[in-house]
Amino acid sequence: MNKSELVSEIQANLGGASKADAENALSAVLASVKTAIKKAGKTVKVSDKDAKPAVAIQLVGFGTFSVTRRNARAGINPLTKAPLKIKASKAIKFKPGAGLKGAL
């Protein structure tokens, strides 16, 4: 499903809303998710080895978005096979909730 199909689905679920209203609703939700993840990412310090995942958004029945820390590690360039260092970073994780798992 792409964005336009999702907008159409939202429009159908809202029943009588215009396509512009459905697209505005989707844009508002996505902007809120980005803001929450950005705030949670600031609480996870990459240099802190004991950092726990910071929960950005928890939607009961759907799932949880969280930000976790990834340690620096050694890697290999696939083209040249030369070793390289990969810097520490943050990653976004999604853990589906029971309601979403049950829908499958």
N, C-alpha and C positions, 0 to 999 in steps of 0.2 A: 504494500500500500504506500503510495507517495502522498505528498502534502495535499494536493488537490483532491485526491480521493478521501483523505481524512477530513478535509473541510466539508465535502459532500456528506460524509457520514455524520459529522457533527450537526450539519444543517438538518438532516433527516431526524436525528435524535431530539433536536430542539423543537421540531414540529412547527413550521410556519415562520421560522426565522429566515432572514435573507442570507445569501451566500456571503455577503460582506460582514454581517453580524457573526456568522460562524467563523470566518477567517479572523475577525478581531478577537473573538473568544480564544481561538487557538493561539494567536500571537500573544495575548495576555498571559495565558498559562505558560507558554514557553519562556517568555521574559521573566516570569516569576521563578521558574525552575532555574534559569541561568543565574539570577540574582542570589538565590538560596545556595546554589553550589559554589558561587564565587565567595560568599561569606563563610561557608564551611571550609573552603580551601585555605582561607587565611588562618584558621585556627589550627590546621595541621602543619607543623613545621617539618620541613624535609630533613633538617639536621637532627631532629629528636628521634632517637632510635626506639624509644618506648611509646611513640605516638599511636594512639588508637584511631580507628576511623571516625571521622566527624560526620554525624548524620545531617544531611542537608534537608531532605524531605522524606517524611514517612507517611505514606498513604495506606491506611489500614485496608486490607483486602486487595490492594494492587501491588505495592512493593515499597522498597526503601532505596533512595539514592544516597550514596555516601562518598566522601572523598578520603582516599587512603594515600599513604606515603609509599613510594617505591625507592628502595635503596640503590645506591650507585653499584654498578656491577661491570664485569668484563664481558665483552662481546666479540664477535668476529664479523668482519666485513665479508658479505657473501660473494662479492666479485673477486676481491684480491686475497681473501683468506687471512688478511692481516688482523692482528688483535687490536681492539680499540676499547676505550673506556666509555661507558654510558653513564651520564650524570644522574644523580638522584632527581626524582620528579614526583609529581602528584598525579593520581589517576582517579577517574570517576567510576564507581562501581554501582551496579543495580542488583538488588536481591529481590526476586519476585515474592509476593505475599501468597498466602494460602488461597485466597480467592482467585488470583490469576493462575496459579498452578492448577487449581481445580477446573478452570475453564478449558484447559487443554485436554 
